[in-house]
């Protein structure tokens, strides 16, 4: 009988140890690990920044943008700066958006510009050329080989009659983007149209965007 209690006791201890180890194994993957002696990760939490942007997006207009962002400041991260700049860009305050991105370390500015592109992309898709053109030019300033920003900037500038800018951006887009698809076909078509306009002809309609 004593031997039976002995084995039962040690069996209980083994079960407890197994439960403790299991608990540790399920919580560790959720923790952020940094190798000893390595630099910590750059402050960039897209989840918190995106949540902040969802709260303030209805106020990203010329009248309310300054007030609401002073009352509800963005996260002090690269992502926060990106969405902060995007909100000002949606409001048409491109210079303010640029100042926010310029406040980041040079190595991180293109990441913030990428967020501005993601926010401004639906504006370009909706055909709001007067808003989309400056937003995409802002992105290009910090990410010169962002081929979709080049494309959308060029298309918006084409529709606004800014042919020099449109030609420059679409030619750079074609130099980078080599896929034989609708995007490349549209850029080629528009460049040809602008050359025809210079010769006194040309079709100035917007080509249908690829899906």
Secondary structure, DSSP 8 states (H G I E B T S, - for coil): -HHHHHHHHHHHHHHHHHHHHHHHHHHHTTS----TT-----S--HHHHHHHHHHHGGG-STTTHHHHHHHS---SSHHHHHHHHHHHHHTT-HHHHHHHHHTS-GGGHHHHHHHHHHHHHHHHHTT-HHHHHHHHHHHHHH-TT-HHHHHHHHHHHHHTT-HHHHHHHHHHHHHH----SHHHHHHHHHHHHHHHHHTT----S------
